[in-house]
Amino acid sequence: MESVHNLVCVSLSDYLRNLPISTSVAGWFSLGLKDWMRLVPFGVAVGGLSYLSLQGLANTPGVGPALKERLAKCPGFRGNRVNENIKMENNKVVDTIDIEDMGDKGVFCRCWKSKKFPYCDGSHNKHNEDTGDNVGPLIVKKAA
């Protein structure tokens, strides 16, 4: 624990104290190349932690949907994948089903979690419970 204490309380505080952070806007323009190079690791760490924090918030039920809408408009932020394991080797997943082979009714997956994709196996119930989503299957019936 002493090594963690020294890292946080001594090394990190010395590093931050010695960063060439300007107190005025004009001061940033007077920094040399060596000063900017000393600021790069700090900037990368702050940017990375900010990115990870926003991604964590975006995946939080309740907070996530509104934040995801805002982040979708920001360059550099992409939403999470919907399809995580079905036909990943293909550029686009396309399935064709002959309506004559379907019988009276076909129940098709829309959550991408079904082990019988493109058919629904009820996996959306767990997905909805875990995420707060409300996705359900597509049900196609023949006219009576």
ABEGO torsion letter per residue (X at the ends): XAAAAAAAAAAAAAAAAABBBBABAAAAAABBAAAAAAAAAAAAAAAAAAAAAAAAAAABBGAAAAAAAAAAABBGBBBBBABAABGAABABBBBBBBAAAAEABBBBBAAGABAAOABBAGAAAAAAAAAGBABBBBBBBBBX
